[in-house]
Amino acid sequence: MKCYNHHDRDAFGICTVCGKGLCLECMDAKKGAVICKNDKCRKDFMIKKFLSVVLSVAVIAILLFLVLD
């Protein structure tokens, strides 16, 4: 697979947000996830991470409410 932005370079990662192949210059590794260096993918990645934390906290709160009730 080749880099989406640099067609002459091999891709070393795939963006977890948009799925594009990325070379080392184009990719950004954030806490174990590869994302594009563009603002849209960074923003979408942060929103997904935030929502997963909120969902986890909500599930734990519901389970605690059911167990302690």
ROLUM-790896 format. One record per atom (N, C-alpha, C, O, CB): x, y, z; residue number from 1. Coordinates in Angstrom, 2 decimals, always signed. Glycine has a CB too. Layout:
! residues N
xx | yy | zz | k
X | Y | Z | NUM $
...
//
This chain:
! residues 69
xx | yy | zz | k
+0.85 | -1.17 | +0.00 | 1 $
+0.00 | +0.00 | +0.00 | 1 $
+0.90 | +1.24 | +0.00 | 1 $
+1.94 | +1.25 | +0.65 | 1 $
-0.97 | +0.00 | +1.22 | 1 $
+0.49 | +2.25 | -0.72 | 2 $
+1.23 | +3.50 | -0.82 | 2 $
+0.55 | +4.58 | +0.01 | 2 $
-0.64 | +4.49 | +0.33 | 2 $
+1.35 | +3.94 | -2.28 | 2 $
+1.32 | +5.60 | +0.36 | 3 $
+0.81 | +6.73 | +1.12 | 3 $
-0.25 | +7.47 | +0.30 | 3 $
-0.07 | +7.67 | -0.90 | 3 $
+1.95 | +7.69 | +1.53 | 3 $
-1.32 | +7.87 | +0.94 | 4 $
-2.40 | +8.60 | +0.27 | 4 $
-1.90 | +9.94 | -0.28 | 4 $
-2.32 | +10.36 | -1.35 | 4 $
-3.58 | +8.83 | +1.23 | 4 $
-1.01 | +10.61 | +0.45 | 5 $
-0.52 | +11.92 | +0.05 | 5 $
+0.74 | +11.87 | -0.82 | 5 $
+0.96 | +12.76 | -1.64 | 5 $
-0.25 | +12.75 | +1.27 | 5 $
+1.55 | +10.85 | -0.64 | 6 $
+2.81 | +10.70 | -1.36 | 6 $
+2.79 | +9.34 | -2.06 | 6 $
+3.17 | +8.34 | -1.46 | 6 $
+4.04 | +10.83 | -0.41 | 6 $
+2.36 | +9.31 | -3.28 | 7 $
+2.14 | +8.05 | -4.01 | 7 $
+3.41 | +7.27 | -4.29 | 7 $
+3.34 | +6.10 | -4.68 | 7 $
+1.44 | +8.33 | -5.30 | 7 $
+4.57 | +7.90 | -4.11 | 8 $
+5.83 | +7.20 | -4.34 | 8 $
+6.39 | +6.56 | -3.07 | 8 $
+7.43 | +5.90 | -3.12 | 8 $
+6.84 | +8.15 | -4.93 | 8 $
+5.73 | +6.75 | -1.94 | 9 $
+6.21 | +6.22 | -0.65 | 9 $
+5.30 | +5.10 | -0.15 | 9 $
+4.09 | +5.11 | -0.36 | 9 $
+6.28 | +7.35 | +0.40 | 9 $
+5.93 | +4.14 | +0.52 | 10 $
+5.15 | +3.06 | +1.14 | 10 $
+4.42 | +3.58 | +2.36 | 10 $
+4.91 | +4.46 | +3.07 | 10 $
+6.07 | +1.88 | +1.52 | 10 $
+3.25 | +3.03 | +2.61 | 11 $
+2.48 | +3.38 | +3.81 | 11 $
+2.97 | +2.53 | +4.98 | 11 $
+3.18 | +1.33 | +4.83 | 11 $
+0.94 | +3.18 | +3.58 | 11 $
+3.15 | +3.16 | +6.12 | 12 $
+3.58 | +2.46 | +7.33 | 12 $
+2.47 | +2.37 | +8.36 | 12 $
+2.64 | +1.75 | +9.41 | 12 $
+4.79 | +3.16 | +7.93 | 12 $
+1.33 | +2.98 | +8.08 | 13 $
+0.19 | +2.94 | +8.98 | 13 $
-1.07 | +3.31 | +8.25 | 13 $
-1.03 | +3.87 | +7.15 | 13 $
+0.41 | +3.86 | +10.17 | 13 $
-2.20 | +3.00 | +8.86 | 14 $
-3.51 | +3.34 | +8.30 | 14 $
-4.25 | +4.17 | +9.33 | 14 $
-4.35 | +3.79 | +10.49 | 14 $
-4.33 | +2.05 | +7.93 | 14 $
-4.77 | +5.31 | +8.89 | 15 $
-5.49 | +6.21 | +9.79 | 15 $
-6.71 | +5.48 | +10.37 | 15 $
-7.50 | +4.91 | +9.62 | 15 $
-5.93 | +7.50 | +9.05 | 15 $
-6.85 | +5.51 | +11.68 | 16 $
-7.98 | +4.84 | +12.32 | 16 $
-9.28 | +5.60 | +12.13 | 16 $
-10.35 | +5.06 | +12.40 | 16 $
-7.71 | +4.65 | +13.80 | 16 $
-9.21 | +6.84 | +11.66 | 17 $
-10.41 | +7.65 | +11.45 | 17 $
-10.91 | +7.51 | +10.02 | 17 $
-12.08 | +7.18 | +9.80 | 17 $
-10.13 | +9.13 | +11.76 | 17 $
-10.03 | +7.75 | +9.03 | 18 $
-10.47 | +7.77 | +7.63 | 18 $
-10.04 | +6.55 | +6.82 | 18 $
-10.56 | +6.32 | +5.73 | 18 $
-9.96 | +8.99 | +6.96 | 18 $
-9.09 | +5.75 | +7.34 | 19 $
-8.67 | +4.53 | +6.66 | 19 $
-7.64 | +4.72 | +5.56 | 19 $
-7.36 | +3.78 | +4.83 | 19 $
-9.85 | +3.87 | +6.09 | 19 $
-7.06 | +5.91 | +5.43 | 20 $
-6.05 | +6.17 | +4.40 | 20 $
-4.70 | +5.61 | +4.83 | 20 $
-4.36 | +5.62 | +6.01 | 20 $
-5.94 | +7.68 | +4.11 | 20 $
-3.93 | +5.11 | +3.85 | 21 $
-2.58 | +4.67 | +4.10 | 21 $
-1.67 | +5.88 | +4.26 | 21 $
-1.79 | +6.85 | +3.52 | 21 $
-2.08 | +3.76 | +2.97 | 21 $
-0.76 | +5.82 | +5.23 | 22 $
+0.08 | +6.97 | +5.54 | 22 $
+1.55 | +6.58 | +5.66 | 22 $
+1.89 | +5.54 | +6.22 | 22 $
-0.39 | +7.63 | +6.83 | 22 $
+2.42 | +7.45 | +5.11 | 23 $
+3.85 | +7.27 | +5.31 | 23 $
+4.23 | +7.85 | +6.67 | 23 $
+3.39 | +8.43 | +7.36 | 23 $
+4.67 | +7.95 | +4.15 | 23 $
+5.49 | +7.70 | +7.05 | 24 $
+5.93 | +8.18 | +8.36 | 24 $
+5.77 | +9.69 | +8.50 | 24 $
+5.51 | +10.18 | +9.60 | 24 $
+7.37 | +7.79 | +8.59 | 24 $
+5.93 | +10.43 | +7.41 | 25 $
+5.80 | +11.89 | +7.46 | 25 $
+4.35 | +12.32 | +7.68 | 25 $
+4.10 | +13.35 | +8.31 | 25 $
+6.35 | +12.51 | +6.17 | 25 $
+3.41 | +11.56 | +7.16 | 26 $
+1.99 | +11.95 | +7.21 | 26 $
+1.24 | +11.44 | +8.43 | 26 $
+0.16 | +11.93 | +8.73 | 26 $
+1.30 | +11.47 | +5.97 | 26 $
+1.78 | +10.45 | +9.12 | 27 $
+1.04 | +9.87 | +10.23 | 27 $
+1.45 | +10.45 | +11.57 | 27 $
+2.55 | +10.96 | +11.75 | 27 $
+1.24 | +8.38 | +10.25 | 27 $
+0.51 | +10.36 | +12.50 | 28 $
+0.73 | +10.83 | +13.87 | 28 $
+0.23 | +9.73 | +14.79 | 28 $
-0.93 | +9.32 | +14.70 | 28 $
+0.00 | +12.21 | +14.15 | 28 $
+1.08 | +9.24 | +15.66 | 29 $
+0.69 | +8.17 | +16.58 | 29 $
+0.22 | +8.80 | +17.89 | 29 $
+0.99 | +9.47 | +18.58 | 29 $
+1.88 | +7.18 | +16.83 | 29 $
-1.05 | +8.58 | +18.22 | 30 $
-1.64 | +9.11 | +19.45 | 30 $
-2.09 | +7.96 | +20.33 | 30 $
-3.08 | +7.29 | +20.03 | 30 $
-2.83 | +10.05 | +19.13 | 30 $
-1.36 | +7.71 | +21.40 | 31 $
-1.73 | +6.69 | +22.37 | 31 $
-2.08 | +5.35 | +21.72 | 31 $
-3.12 | +4.76 | +22.01 | 31 $
-2.90 | +7.17 | +23.20 | 31 $
-1.22 | +4.90 | +20.84 | 32 $
-1.41 | +3.60 | +20.22 | 32 $
-2.26 | +3.61 | +18.97 | 32 $
-2.45 | +2.55 | +18.37 | 32 $
-2.00 | +2.69 | +21.18 | 32 $
-2.78 | +4.75 | +18.56 | 33 $
-3.61 | +4.84 | +17.35 | 33 $
-2.89 | +5.69 | +16.32 | 33 $
-2.26 | +6.69 | +16.65 | 33 $
-5.01 | +5.44 | +17.68 | 33 $
-2.98 | +5.29 | +15.07 | 34 $
-2.39 | +6.06 | +13.97 | 34 $
-3.49 | +6.93 | +13.37 | 34 $
-4.57 | +6.44 | +13.04 | 34 $
-1.76 | +5.12 | +12.88 | 34 $
-3.20 | +8.22 | +13.24 | 35 $
-4.16 | +9.13 | +12.61 | 35 $
-3.41 | +10.05 | +11.65 | 35 $
-2.20 | +10.23 | +11.75 | 35 $
-4.94 | +9.96 | +13.67 | 35 $
-4.17 | +10.64 | +10.72 | 36 $
-3.62 | +11.64 | +9.80 | 36 $
-3.23 | +12.88 | +10.58 | 36 $
-3.71 | +13.11 | +11.69 | 36 $
-4.65 | +12.00 | +8.69 | 36 $
-2.34 | +13.66 | +10.00 | 37 $
-1.95 | +14.90 | +10.64 | 37 $
-2.91 | +16.05 | +10.28 | 37 $
-2.68 | +17.19 | +10.69 | 37 $
-0.53 | +15.26 | +10.23 | 37 $
-3.96 | +15.77 | +9.52 | 38 $
-4.89 | +16.85 | +9.19 | 38 $
-5.86 | +17.11 | +10.34 | 38 $
-6.11 | +16.23 | +11.17 | 38 $
-5.67 | +16.51 | +7.90 | 38 $
-6.39 | +18.31 | +10.38 | 39 $
-7.22 | +18.74 | +11.51 | 39 $
-8.52 | +17.95 | +11.65 | 39 $
-8.97 | +17.70 | +12.76 | 39 $
-7.54 | +20.20 | +11.37 | 39 $
-9.12 | +17.57 | +10.53 | 40 $
-10.40 | +16.84 | +10.61 | 40 $
-10.24 | +15.49 | +11.30 | 40 $
-11.04 | +15.14 | +12.17 | 40 $
-10.99 | +16.64 | +9.20 | 40 $
-9.23 | +14.73 | +10.91 | 41 $
-9.02 | +13.43 | +11.54 | 41 $
-8.64 | +13.57 | +13.00 | 41 $
-9.08 | +12.78 | +13.84 | 41 $
-7.95 | +12.64 | +10.80 | 41 $
-7.82 | +14.56 | +13.33 | 42 $
-7.46 | +14.79 | +14.73 | 42 $
-8.69 | +15.13 | +15.57 | 42 $
-8.86 | +14.60 | +16.66 | 42 $
-6.41 | +15.93 | +14.85 | 42 $
-9.54 | +16.00 | +15.05 | 43 $
-10.76 | +16.39 | +15.76 | 43 $
-11.69 | +15.19 | +15.93 | 43 $
-12.19 | +14.94 | +17.03 | 43 $
-11.49 | +17.54 | +15.01 | 43 $
-11.91 | +14.45 | +14.85 | 44 $
-12.78 | +13.27 | +14.93 | 44 $
-12.23 | +12.23 | +15.90 | 44 $
-13.00 | +11.59 | +16.63 | 44 $
-12.95 | +12.65 | +13.54 | 44 $
-10.91 | +12.05 | +15.93 | 45 $
-10.29 | +11.11 | +16.86 | 45 $
-10.55 | +11.52 | +18.30 | 45 $
-10.90 | +10.69 | +19.14 | 45 $
-8.78 | +11.01 | +16.59 | 45 $
-10.38 | +12.81 | +18.60 | 46 $
-10.58 | +13.30 | +19.96 | 46 $
-12.06 | +13.17 | +20.37 | 46 $
-12.35 | +12.85 | +21.52 | 46 $
-10.13 | +14.77 | +20.07 | 46 $
-12.97 | +13.43 | +19.45 | 47 $
-14.40 | +13.28 | +19.74 | 47 $
-14.72 | +11.82 | +20.05 | 47 $
-15.44 | +11.54 | +21.00 | 47 $
-15.26 | +13.78 | +18.56 | 47 $
-14.20 | +10.89 | +19.25 | 48 $
-14.44 | +9.47 | +19.49 | 48 $
-13.89 | +9.03 | +20.84 | 48 $
-14.54 | +8.28 | +21.56 | 48 $
-13.82 | +8.63 | +18.37 | 48 $
-12.69 | +9.49 | +21.18 | 49 $
-12.11 | +9.15 | +22.48 | 49 $
-12.95 | +9.70 | +23.62 | 49 $
-13.20 | +9.00 | +24.60 | 49 $
-10.67 | +9.68 | +22.58 | 49 $
-13.39 | +10.95 | +23.50 | 50 $
-14.22 | +11.57 | +24.53 | 50 $
-15.53 | +10.81 | +24.70 | 50 $
-15.95 | +10.54 | +25.83 | 50 $
-14.50 | +13.04 | +24.18 | 50 $
-16.18 | +10.48 | +23.59 | 51 $
-17.45 | +9.77 | +23.67 | 51 $
-17.29 | +8.37 | +24.26 | 51 $
-18.17 | +7.90 | +24.97 | 51 $
-18.08 | +9.67 | +22.28 | 51 $
-16.18 | +7.71 | +23.98 | 52 $
-15.97 | +6.38 | +24.56 | 52 $
-15.78 | +6.48 | +26.08 | 52 $
-16.23 | +5.60 | +26.81 | 52 $
-14.75 | +5.69 | +23.91 | 52 $
-15.12 | +7.52 | +26.55 | 53 $
-14.95 | +7.71 | +27.99 | 53 $
-16.30 | +8.02 | +28.64 | 53 $
-16.62 | +7.46 | +29.69 | 53 $
-13.95 | +8.86 | +28.29 | 53 $
-17.09 | +8.90 | +28.02 | 54 $
-18.40 | +9.25 | +28.56 | 54 $
-19.30 | +8.01 | +28.61 | 54 $
-20.00 | +7.80 | +29.60 | 54 $
-19.06 | +10.35 | +27.71 | 54 $
-19.28 | +7.21 | +27.57 | 55 $
-20.10 | +5.99 | +27.54 | 55 $
-19.65 | +5.01 | +28.63 | 55 $
-20.49 | +4.40 | +29.29 | 55 $
-20.02 | +5.32 | +26.16 | 55 $
-18.36 | +4.87 | +28.82 | 56 $
-17.84 | +3.97 | +29.86 | 56 $
-18.28 | +4.42 | +31.24 | 56 $
-18.70 | +3.61 | +32.06 | 56 $
-16.32 | +3.89 | +29.79 | 56 $
-18.17 | +5.71 | +31.51 | 57 $
-18.60 | +6.24 | +32.81 | 57 $
-20.10 | +6.04 | +33.00 | 57 $
-20.53 | +5.70 | +34.10 | 57 $
-18.24 | +7.74 | +32.92 | 57 $
-20.89 | +6.25 | +31.96 | 58 $
-22.34 | +6.07 | +32.07 | 58 $
-22.69 | +4.61 | +32.37 | 58 $
-23.56 | +4.34 | +33.20 | 58 $
-23.03 | +6.53 | +30.76 | 58 $
-22.04 | +3.68 | +31.71 | 59 $
-22.30 | +2.25 | +31.94 | 59 $
-21.93 | +1.87 | +33.38 | 59 $
-22.67 | +1.16 | +34.04 | 59 $
-21.52 | +1.37 | +30.93 | 59 $
-20.79 | +2.34 | +33.84 | 60 $
-20.37 | +2.05 | +35.23 | 60 $
-21.36 | +2.64 | +36.21 | 60 $
-21.71 | +1.99 | +37.20 | 60 $
-18.95 | +2.59 | +35.50 | 60 $
-21.82 | +3.85 | +35.97 | 61 $
-22.79 | +4.49 | +36.87 | 61 $
-24.10 | +3.71 | +36.91 | 61 $
-24.67 | +3.52 | +37.98 | 61 $
-23.05 | +5.94 | +36.42 | 61 $
-24.57 | +3.26 | +35.77 | 62 $
-25.81 | +2.48 | +35.72 | 62 $
-25.64 | +1.15 | +36.46 | 62 $
-26.51 | +0.76 | +37.23 | 62 $
-26.23 | +2.22 | +34.24 | 62 $
-24.52 | +0.47 | +36.23 | 63 $
-24.28 | -0.79 | +36.91 | 63 $
-24.19 | -0.61 | +38.42 | 63 $
-24.75 | -1.41 | +39.17 | 63 $
-23.00 | -1.44 | +36.40 | 63 $
-23.51 | +0.43 | +38.87 | 64 $
-23.44 | +0.71 | +40.30 | 64 $
-24.82 | +1.01 | +40.88 | 64 $
-25.14 | +0.58 | +41.99 | 64 $
-22.49 | +1.87 | +40.56 | 64 $
-25.62 | +1.74 | +40.14 | 65 $
-26.97 | +2.07 | +40.60 | 65 $
-27.80 | +0.79 | +40.75 | 65 $
-28.54 | +0.63 | +41.72 | 65 $
-27.67 | +3.05 | +39.62 | 65 $
-27.67 | -0.12 | +39.77 | 66 $
-28.44 | -1.36 | +39.83 | 66 $
-27.97 | -2.28 | +40.97 | 66 $
-28.78 | -2.93 | +41.62 | 66 $
-28.35 | -2.10 | +38.50 | 66 $
-26.67 | -2.32 | +41.19 | 67 $
-26.11 | -3.20 | +42.21 | 67 $
-26.40 | -2.66 | +43.61 | 67 $
-26.72 | -3.43 | +44.52 | 67 $
-24.60 | -3.37 | +42.00 | 67 $
-26.29 | -1.38 | +43.79 | 68 $
-26.45 | -0.78 | +45.12 | 68 $
-27.91 | -0.50 | +45.49 | 68 $
-28.20 | -0.16 | +46.64 | 68 $
-25.65 | +0.49 | +45.19 | 68 $
-28.79 | -0.63 | +44.55 | 69 $
-30.19 | -0.35 | +44.83 | 69 $
-30.89 | -1.49 | +45.50 | 69 $
-32.08 | -1.40 | +45.79 | 69 $
-30.91 | -0.02 | +43.57 | 69 $
//
